Amino acid sequence: MRVEAMSQVAQIYKANQTQGTEKTQRAKAKDEVQISEAGKDFQIAKTALQEAPDVRADKIAAIKSSMEAGTYQVNSSDFADKVIQKYKDVLGY
């Protein structure tokens, strides 16, 4: 066996040890997360929305009673405007 080969093996072994130490030091570092104010506001709004009821029972009851009484009226012009606006929003106009 050549002495030069032993020297080369020792150099490779030392190089691998150094890399292992660097990996260990990086592994000890802790990750940190910072949430922006906008992110916090979004989380609060999302929580509030999840807690809110899906249906506004008071509005539904009022409309339902007026429909049953025959007094519910729809303004056709307002209805048409809202339908047109809805399609403009969908199409991006």
JOTA-V770779 format. One record per residue. N is the residue number from 1. PHI is phi in degrees with one decimal (* if undefined). PSI is psi in degrees with one decimal (none if undefined). Layout:
# JOTA-V770779
n = <N:N>
phi = <PHI:PHI>
psi = <PSI:PSI>
This chain:
# JOTA-V770779
n = <1:2:3:4:5:6:7:8:9:10:11:12:13:14:15:16:17:18:19:20:21:22:23:24:25:26:27:28:29:30:31:32:33:34:35:36:37:38:39:40:41:42:43:44:45:46:47:48:49:50:51:52:53:54:55:56:57:58:59:60:61:62:63:64:65:66:67:68:69:70:71:72:73:74:75:76:77:78:79:80:81:82:83:84:85:86:87:88:89:90:91:92:93>
phi = <*:-86.4:-68.8:-62.6:-64.3:-63.5:-64.0:-66.3:-63.4:-63.4:-65.2:-63.9:-63.4:-65.7:-63.4:-66.6:-65.5:-63.1:-64.0:-62.8:-65.8:-62.6:-63.9:-64.3:-65.9:-68.1:-68.8:-76.0:-67.0:-102.6:-82.2:-129.5:-122.1:-120.6:-96.8:-70.1:-62.3:-63.9:-65.2:-64.3:-60.9:-62.4:-64.0:-64.8:-64.2:-64.3:-64.0:-63.3:-67.0:-67.4:-82.9:-74.5:-69.0:-73.0:-120.0:-91.0:-59.3:-64.7:-66.5:-63.0:-63.4:-65.3:-66.6:-62.7:-67.5:-70.0:-67.5:-65.7:-81.2:81.4:-104.1:-76.7:-127.7:-114.7:-78.9:-63.6:-67.6:-62.9:-61.5:-63.3:-61.2:-68.8:-64.9:-63.8:-62.4:-60.6:-69.8:-64.7:-63.8:-66.6:-84.8:83.2:-87.0>
psi = <139.8:146.7:-35.0:-38.7:-39.1:-38.9:-41.4:-40.7:-41.9:-39.3:-42.0:-42.3:-42.6:-38.9:-41.3:-35.8:-40.7:-42.8:-38.9:-38.8:-41.7:-41.6:-39.4:-41.7:-39.1:-34.2:-27.8:-21.1:142.4:143.6:148.6:143.2:131.0:124.1:130.3:167.2:-38.5:-38.7:-40.6:-43.7:-40.2:-41.6:-40.6:-44.5:-40.2:-41.7:-43.8:-39.1:-38.2:-30.6:-19.6:144.8:149.8:-28.5:136.0:92.9:-35.9:-41.6:-43.2:-42.3:-41.4:-45.0:-42.1:-42.7:-38.2:-32.2:-42.5:-33.1:-11.5:16.1:-0.1:125.9:141.1:129.2:114.6:-32.7:-44.3:-41.3:-46.2:-41.6:-41.5:-37.4:-44.3:-42.7:-39.7:-45.5:-32.7:-41.6:-41.2:-41.8:-11.2:28.7:none>
